[in-house]
Amino acid sequence: MKYFFVLGTNTALSIAELAAVVDFSNPRLIAADFLVVESPREIMAESLIKRLGGIIKIGRIEAEMKSGDEVRLSKAIKQIAVGRQLSGSGSKFNFGFSDYGKRAFNKKDLGLKLKKQFTEENISSRFVISREKTLSSVVITQNKLLKNGVEIILAGEGDNVLVGSTLAVQPFKDLSLRDFGRPARDDQSGMLPPKLAQIMINLAQVTDHNAVLIDPFCGSGTVLSEAIIMGYKHLFGSDISLKAVDDTRTNVSWTKELYKIEDVKMKLFVKSATDLSKFIKGDSVEAIVTEPFLGPQRGMINFKTVISNLEELYSKSIKEFHKVLVPGGRVVMIWPMFYGQRPMTPDYSGFKMVNKLPESLRTSQFIKKENRDTILYGRPGQKVYREVVVLEKI
């Protein structure tokens, strides 16, 4: 079975997360935001997309043909739409189009033809259009295209055209609530976005939800809150700041109440990550997922001194991580990349750096090349990027 994934703004990070969670083969990156894969089993799109922070849409490829075959293209579109309409509720059927890749499709013409066909068959329908090239998750949700309708996907790849239908879209309302609705916020220190926290947890590849997961720089508790939502049961959090631990406790309690989650065992400590092995048992932890202190974000910064101090903090912390992790356990960690400055080089002896990007995609024109097996996360023009680092204990 062939599926497509509409990727977030960071192509490499979205694919790395997907490769850590989904068993797929023959990946084809048709555009920076459009990946086609083959799966040996059916993908449960609605449940999967709730745990993927870097995926915007999931859908199934229904047909593939040579470009220019307009008759076959129209037939494939009608077949998809009618199939979805027959399985609907019987009320007005909504449909819309999105296209990906370099080739532009005349979606208006295709939509009007499909609407005419529905009218001739006495089927009440509405053609949903957008000023953008693609329909957003908001437009799809508000127009009920997944509940009583369909979003038809068109993608051009060389001389071929792929036709598909969307099965699930990112739960934007939930993510926004978890980001901006949480009661304890610290915008001065910066807060890890929930989507990035999801991605980092997935990169740890801990499939046993009874395993122990730790965030030793817990901040406002984003990693721990997302881990709880994703089903993890045994969590530890620590931070050298009492306020951070209090904020974490507040936000985790809010998350548990919001999602009616009760069966979670979590302990919080006001402790330094450089003392981790003093309060966490050795060889007992499957994953450490964390965004540590990234240095000062404002004012005049002596980058040489800041980088040196952070490397010392990270090196000491990583040494502690090695003591408490089980063999093969992973650290998923953020290192800051200051614009115009050398990359961080803390000591990670006893670990190997892991690159989850499929090898066949590492040379793609859509993947930004890095000098090591990490992925940079951020918007163009930022002064400080997040470097997502995956380390595995050896």
Phi and psi in degrees as a GROMACS rama.xvg file:
@    title "Ramachandran Plot"
@    xaxis  label "Phi"
@    yaxis  label "Psi"
@TYPE xy
-104.61  135.376  LYS-2
-128.296  156.805  TYR-3
-120.266  152.364  PHE-4
-130.3  123.795  PHE-5
-87.0976  120.732  VAL-6
-90.6329  157.529  LEU-7
-72.2229  -170.497  GLY-8
-68.2718  -22.9537  THR-9
-103.888  97.9658  ASN-10
-55.7262  -51.1919  THR-11
-61.9988  -43.2125  ALA-12
-67.5763  -39.5253  LEU-13
-62.7427  -42.541  SER-14
-69.8719  -41.0928  ILE-15
-60.2583  -42.5869  ALA-16
-62.5229  -46.505  GLU-17
-60.5444  -41.7588  LEU-18
-66.4204  -25.5445  ALA-19
-77.9644  -19.0723  ALA-20
-112.301  -36.3552  VAL-21
-111.668  136.272  VAL-22
-85.2299  106.544  ASP-23
-137.744  167.483  PHE-24
-139.293  168.907  SER-25
47.8184  54.3879  ASN-26
-69.055  137.281  PRO-27
-128.124  115.353  ARG-28
-94.4241  97.6396  LEU-29
-80.1571  -32.0162  ILE-30
-147.547  172.246  ALA-31
-59.9152  -23.5079  ALA-32
-118.628  16.2557  ASP-33
-139.924  113.695  PHE-34
-118.088  133.977  LEU-35
-114.739  133.427  VAL-36
-136.355  167.805  VAL-37
-111.727  138.461  GLU-38
-123.988  136.129  SER-39
-72.7175  -13.4351  PRO-40
-139.459  165.271  ARG-41
-65.6254  135.056  GLU-42
-93.3302  125.188  ILE-43
-85.3958  87.7851  MET-44
-62.3873  -42.3027  ALA-45
-63.8091  -40.8844  GLU-46
-78.6721  -36.8504  SER-47
-62.8176  -44.2485  LEU-48
-67.3801  -21.0728  ILE-49
-69.8095  -21.7058  LYS-50
-106.233  -0.407357  ARG-51
-104.046  115.446  LEU-52
-79.178  -20.5779  GLY-53
-106.215  12.1896  GLY-54
-116.792  129.184  ILE-55
-91.6226  -41.032  ILE-56
-142.593  150.229  LYS-57
-127.695  136.766  ILE-58
-155.226  178.475  GLY-59
-113.737  137.32  ARG-60
-81.5339  122.013  ILE-61
-99.8424  -26.2956  GLU-62
-157.17  154.823  ALA-63
-143.87  134.266  GLU-64
-151.881  171.072  MET-65
-75.0483  142.579  LYS-66
-66.2466  149.016  SER-67
95.7423  -13.0938  GLY-68
-88.0033  76.197  ASP-69
-65.0837  -32.6793  GLU-70
-65.0773  -46.7439  VAL-71
-68.0403  -35.9232  ARG-72
-62.8903  -46.971  LEU-73
-62.4736  -38.9246  SER-74
-65.6699  -41.344  LYS-75
-65.4977  -41.7583  ALA-76
-62.201  -45.663  ILE-77
-64.251  -40.1004  LYS-78
-62.1418  -42.6364  GLN-79
-64.1188  -48.39  ILE-80
-64.0727  -44.3131  ALA-81
-65.7093  -41.1629  VAL-82
-59.7557  -41.4076  GLY-83
-71.7468  -36.0948  ARG-84
-66.0596  -38.4849  GLN-85
-67.3782  -27.2795  LEU-86
-91.9828  1.96729  SER-87
-82.7286  -167.729  GLY-88
-86.2923  -10.8528  SER-89
98.9559  -11.8618  GLY-90
-83.5501  -167.079  SER-91
-57.0188  133.589  LYS-92
-98.6347  122.737  PHE-93
-102.018  140.565  ASN-94
-145.65  154.491  PHE-95
-155.908  171.85  GLY-96
-127.287  148.361  PHE-97
-135.306  144.078  SER-98
-128.18  144.394  ASP-99
-127.074  154.282  TYR-100
97.1513  -176.852  GLY-101
-75.234  -31.8416  LYS-102
-74.3927  136.343  ARG-103
-98.1883  136.164  ALA-104
-108.395  148.836  PHE-105
-83.2205  79.4902  ASN-106
-67.2465  -32.1635  LYS-107
-62.8675  -46.0508  LYS-108
-64.1012  -44.6104  ASP-109
-62.3143  -39.4599  LEU-110
-68.2991  -41.7151  GLY-111
-67.2744  -36.2752  LEU-112
-64.916  -41.9281  LYS-113
-66.7385  -39.8576  LEU-114
-64.2072  -39.6372  LYS-115
-61.7026  -41.5038  LYS-116
-63.6963  -40.1683  GLN-117
-64.3289  -42.0736  PHE-118
-61.3675  -42.8738  THR-119
-63.5807  -24.2622  GLU-120
-100.516  14.5795  GLU-121
59.8755  35.3337  ASN-122
-105.227  122.097  ILE-123
-75.2755  123.692  SER-124
-142.106  161.817  SER-125
-137.213  130.491  ARG-126
-90.3065  112.395  PHE-127
-89.4494  123.373  VAL-128
-122.828  164.082  ILE-129
-143.883  154.831  SER-130
-72.9631  -19.8677  ARG-131
-85.1114  164.919  GLU-132
-66.2619  -29.8205  LYS-133
-128.248  154.204  THR-134
-81.411  131.924  LEU-135
-78.0452  166.008  SER-136
-59.7003  -34.2806  SER-137
-65.2395  -48.5705  VAL-138
-62.3126  -43.0196  VAL-139
-62.4522  -44.1282  ILE-140
-69.4536  -47.3801  THR-141
-63.7006  -31.0141  GLN-142
-96.1458  9.05854  ASN-143
54.2047  39.9615  LYS-144
-70.9932  -20.3062  LEU-145
-92.603  -25.523  LEU-146
-87.0432  -43.56  LYS-147
-143.248  60.3889  ASN-148
174.568  -159.148  GLY-149
-158.637  142.264  VAL-150
-104.42  119.731  GLU-151
-94.8822  129.475  ILE-152
-103.589  132.252  ILE-153
-120.819  131.543  LEU-154
-139.079  127.763  ALA-155
-96.2873  129.98  GLY-156
-134.564  100.592  GLU-157
61.6106  -122.94  GLY-158
-90.7978  5.27148  ASP-159
-108.779  155.989  ASN-160
-124.392  129.576  VAL-161
-105.995  137.169  LEU-162
-122.187  130.837  VAL-163
-146.931  -179.57  GLY-164
-135.75  143.263  SER-165
-79.291  135.054  THR-166
-104.274  -29.6041  LEU-167
-158.697  149.633  ALA-168
-126.513  157.907  VAL-169
-58.5684  134.801  GLN-170
-76.1984  78.326  PRO-171
-63.7097  -33.51  PHE-172
-65.8063  -44.7713  LYS-173
-61.4137  -46.0018  ASP-174
-65.0068  -39.9836  LEU-175
-65.2115  -40.9012  SER-176
-63.0686  -42.9929  LEU-177
-69.2037  -26.0244  ARG-178
-83.3527  -50.863  ASP-179
-103.539  -11.8395  PHE-180
-96.6826  -10.1082  GLY-181
-64.9189  141.906  ARG-182
-70.7809  -32.4998  PRO-183
-108.876  108.539  ALA-184
-119.291  149.556  ARG-185
-137.106  77.4316  ASP-186
-67.8629  -22.1444  ASP-187
-66.296  -45.5507  GLN-188
-80.8269  -16.8352  SER-189
90.2044  143.812  GLY-190
-129.256  136.08  MET-191
-66.5292  126.348  LEU-192
-64.4445  140.26  PRO-193
-54.4303  -37.7533  PRO-194
-63.141  -40.9979  LYS-195
-68.4494  -36.8371  LEU-196
-61.2139  -42.7522  ALA-197
-58.8779  -47.1197  GLN-198
-58.9  -45.8425  ILE-199
-63.1713  -42.7439  MET-200
-61.7902  -42.3626  ILE-201
-65.1629  -35.397  ASN-202
-66.1347  -22.075  LEU-203
-69.9737  -21.7502  ALA-204
53.6062  48.4385  GLN-205
-97.3135  106.281  VAL-206
-88.1225  -20.8239  THR-207
-87.3494  109.855  ASP-208
-72.2148  -6.79638  HIS-209
-91.2697  -0.401041  ASN-210
-71.0447  164.155  ALA-211
-94.3346  127.738  VAL-212
-122.637  137.098  LEU-213
-126.763  142.435  ILE-214
-121.216  102.458  ASP-215
-85.1156  1.06021  PRO-216
-129.941  64.9147  PHE-217
-70.5668  -17.929  CYS-218
53.9188  -118.139  GLY-219
-96.0784  6.50451  SER-220
86.4813  19.9984  GLY-221
-63.6175  -46.8435  THR-222
-61.2315  -46.5342  VAL-223
-65.6491  -39.3521  LEU-224
-63.6202  -45.0721  SER-225
-67.345  -36.3592  GLU-226
-62.7812  -39.1826  ALA-227
-62.5614  -45.4958  ILE-228
-62.3246  -34.8981  ILE-229
-80.0141  -2.6198  MET-230
103.921  4.90025  GLY-231
-75.0579  139.806  TYR-232
-108.526  -23.9696  LYS-233
-122.627  106.111  HIS-234
-130.044  145.898  LEU-235
-127.177  144.012  PHE-236
-137.02  144.391  GLY-237
-149.067  156.787  SER-238
-161.006  148.968  ASP-239
-73.7231  -15.8529  ILE-240
-95.4752  125.924  SER-241
-63.2456  -39.8153  LEU-242
-60.5018  -41.9961  LYS-243
-61.9376  -43.9802  ALA-244
-65.2294  -40.1336  VAL-245
-63.6975  -41.7042  ASP-246
-63.0435  -40.9264  ASP-247
-61.5883  -46.4566  THR-248
-59.9556  -42.353  ARG-249
-64.0798  -47.3387  THR-250
-70.8233  -36.1848  ASN-251
-66.3058  -41.7919  VAL-252
-61.7959  -42.483  SER-253
-61.8102  -43.0899  TRP-254
-63.9202  -44.7442  THR-255
-62.9389  -39.1409  LYS-256
-70.348  -40.558  GLU-257
-61.4313  -40.6235  LEU-258
-104.465  8.8351  TYR-259
54.5674  51.3745  LYS-260
-106.105  128.631  ILE-261
-123.58  -36.4773  GLU-262
-84.9474  62.6465  ASP-263
-127.612  132.895  VAL-264
-106.983  116.491  LYS-265
-138.23  137.139  MET-266
-123.241  139.787  LYS-267
-119.513  141.24  LEU-268
-131.931  141.766  PHE-269
-92.2434  84.972  VAL-270
-143.117  157.578  LYS-271
-83.036  144.255  SER-272
-63.9432  -21.7567  ALA-273
-76.4301  -3.38554  THR-274
-117.559  19.7802  ASP-275
-55.0058  -43.257  LEU-276
-69.9847  -9.09504  SER-277
-81.0285  -19.6097  LYS-278
-129.213  0.268223  PHE-279
-122.119  130.944  ILE-280
-62.7039  140.55  LYS-281
-63.9918  147.371  GLY-282
51.3271  42.0456  ASP-283
-124.455  -3.34174  SER-284
-115.109  132.26  VAL-285
-85.2643  -32.8344  GLU-286
-150.953  143.774  ALA-287
-120.77  119.175  ILE-288
-123.246  120.771  VAL-289
-161.008  148.898  THR-290
-114.346  106.647  GLU-291
-77.3084  -178.007  PRO-292
-58.4354  127.092  PHE-293
-100.628  7.63886  LEU-294
91.7568  172.054  GLY-295
-64.7052  139.799  PRO-296
-104.427  -10.7047  GLN-297
-135.462  163.063  ARG-298
80.9286  -172.62  GLY-299
-74.8695  123.288  MET-300
-118.114  127.084  ILE-301
-87.7731  93.5692  ASN-302
-61.6037  -36.819  PHE-303
-60.2153  -44.4061  LYS-304
-69.5771  -43.1527  THR-305
-61.1388  -47.8878  VAL-306
-62.1412  -42.0248  ILE-307
-62.5954  -43.4928  SER-308
-66.6242  -40.6097  ASN-309
-67.7087  -39.1859  LEU-310
-62.1004  -37.0686  GLU-311
-66.4215  -44.7254  GLU-312
-62.1026  -46.3137  LEU-313
-67.2078  -39.7249  TYR-314
-62.2575  -44.4937  SER-315
-64.7614  -40.6534  LYS-316
-66.6887  -44.3415  SER-317
-62.8525  -35.697  ILE-318
-61.1302  -39.2524  LYS-319
-69.705  -38.1406  GLU-320
-57.2866  -41.2144  PHE-321
-62.1196  -34.8712  HIS-322
-68.803  -36.7733  LYS-323
-94.1412  -18.0257  VAL-324
-77.2885  147.188  LEU-325
-73.2031  158.83  VAL-326
-56.1878  131.517  PRO-327
85.3489  -5.22893  GLY-328
-65.1854  155.537  GLY-329
-117.562  148.832  ARG-330
-112.729  124.679  VAL-331
-114.99  116.076  VAL-332
-139.705  148.742  MET-333
-97.7529  130.64  ILE-334
-115.601  136.793  TRP-335
-74.1746  143.819  PRO-336
-120.122  104.709  MET-337
-80.7709  132.983  PHE-338
-57.0026  126.391  TYR-339
81.6857  1.39393  GLY-340
-111.452  163.04  GLN-341
-67.6177  153.625  ARG-342
-69.5449  158.067  PRO-343
-67.4273  142.225  MET-344
-135.151  60.1098  THR-345
-66.7869  160.9  PRO-346
-78.4028  119.213  ASP-347
-121.483  42.9638  TYR-348
-56.5485  140.24  SER-349
89.717  -0.0490129  GLY-350
-127.216  157.062  PHE-351
-116.723  146.427  LYS-352
-82.7117  134.096  MET-353
-110.028  135.151  VAL-354
-115.981  112.992  ASN-355
-88.2054  -0.480575  LYS-356
-69.8557  130.703  LEU-357
-56.7832  136.142  PRO-358
-57.4755  -34.995  GLU-359
-66.6298  -17.3313  SER-360
-103.167  -6.81721  LEU-361
-67.5068  -21.6149  ARG-362
-99.8294  7.52679  THR-363
-62.6961  146.236  SER-364
-64.6558  -18.3107  GLN-365
-91.5235  -4.31894  PHE-366
-102.971  122.103  ILE-367
-72.7544  127.553  LYS-368
-80.721  133.106  LYS-369
-112.804  160.762  GLU-370
-79.47  -11.337  ASN-371
-145.795  178.307  ARG-372
-80.9727  56.8667  ASP-373
-131.511  171.431  THR-374
-130.254  131.582  ILE-375
-87.003  138.258  LEU-376
-124.045  126.486  TYR-377
162.306  175.613  GLY-378
-99.7333  148.888  ARG-379
-55.4712  135.328  PRO-380
94.6984  -7.85863  GLY-381
-66.3112  147.239  GLN-382
-83.0346  -27.3108  LYS-383
-129.43  119.031  VAL-384
-95.8788  157.738  TYR-385
-97.0463  126.028  ARG-386
-100.597  115.668  GLU-387
-86.7901  116.413  VAL-388
-116.076  130.588  VAL-389
-115.524  119.771  VAL-390
-118.048  140.305  LEU-391
-121.225  129.728  GLU-392
-66.9301  132.189  LYS-393
